[in-house]
Structure formats: C-alpha cells, structure tokens
Amino acid sequence: MNWRIGRVEATSDPAAARRKVLAKLQRLAELDDPEGLVVPILVDAILMAESYRGARHQITFLPELTQSVDELIRELTILEKAEEWAGS
C-alpha cells in the first residue's frame, strides 16, 4: 500500500485521501507504544490549529507536527515491511 498523499490528491479528493490515511492507521494497535506516537501528534495538531486560527503568519508548530507524523509513518512502515519479509 502506498501511503503518500500529495497535495493534489488531498485537495482534489479529500474523501479518498482520508480513506487512505485510515487504512494506514488501522495498524496502530500493532505498534509497541501507539499512544506514545499518536498523542504528541494530536497535541501538536491542536496547538497548530489554535495558533493558526485567524492569523496571517506562519504556522508556529508545523515543524513539530511534521516530525511527529514522520515518526508515526516510519513506525507503521516498519510494521508493513516486517510483515512482507515474514511472508516471503
């Protein structure tokens, strides 16, 4: 499964992009510490949304949110690869 979602895909068909994300997130229960990965993302997303609300400046917490999302995707991809290798 290809998880990458480009800007065009996300804006042209948000419902399909959401389905793609949800399909990827179904594996969260298999991670060693899913809460440890997901909770920081939720906190960063809330802070980002609040800092951006009505503002005309850069999103303050975007780097932290990006790092959190990257870590979560990396862990989920490791699970997928391990499953592929085990099936080979």
Backbone hydrogen bonds, N-H to C=O, Kabsch-Sander energy under -0.5 kcal/mol:
donor,donor_aa,acceptor,acceptor_aa,energy
3,W,1,M,-0.6
6,G,4,R,-0.5
10,A,6,G,-2.7
11,T,7,R,-2.3
12,S,8,V,-2.8
13,D,9,E,-2.1
17,A,13,D,-2.1
18,R,14,P,-2.6
19,R,15,A,-2.2
20,K,16,A,-2.1
21,V,17,A,-2.1
22,L,18,R,-2.8
23,A,19,R,-2.3
24,K,20,K,-1.6
25,L,21,V,-2.3
26,Q,22,L,-1.0
27,R,24,K,-1.2
28,L,25,L,-2.0
30,E,27,R,-1.9
31,L,28,L,-1.8
37,L,33,D,-1.1
37,L,34,P,-0.6
38,V,34,P,-2.8
39,V,35,E,-2.2
41,I,37,L,-0.8
42,L,38,V,-2.3
43,V,39,V,-2.6
44,D,40,P,-2.7
45,A,41,I,-2.8
46,I,42,L,-2.4
47,L,43,V,-2.6
48,M,44,D,-2.7
49,A,45,A,-2.6
50,E,46,I,-2.6
51,S,47,L,-2.5
52,Y,48,M,-2.0
53,R,49,A,-1.4
55,A,52,Y,-2.0
60,T,58,Q,-0.6
62,L,59,I,-0.9
65,L,61,F,-2.3
66,T,62,L,-2.7
67,Q,63,P,-2.3
68,S,64,E,-2.3
69,V,65,L,-2.7
70,D,66,T,-2.6
71,E,67,Q,-2.2
72,L,68,S,-2.2
73,I,69,V,-2.7
74,R,70,D,-2.3
75,E,71,E,-2.2
76,L,72,L,-2.3
77,T,73,I,-2.5
78,I,74,R,-2.0
79,L,75,E,-1.8
80,E,76,L,-2.0
81,K,77,T,-2.7
82,A,78,I,-2.6
83,E,79,L,-2.1
84,E,80,E,-2.3
85,W,81,K,-2.7
86,A,82,A,-2.2
87,G,83,E,-1.6
88,S,84,E,-0.8
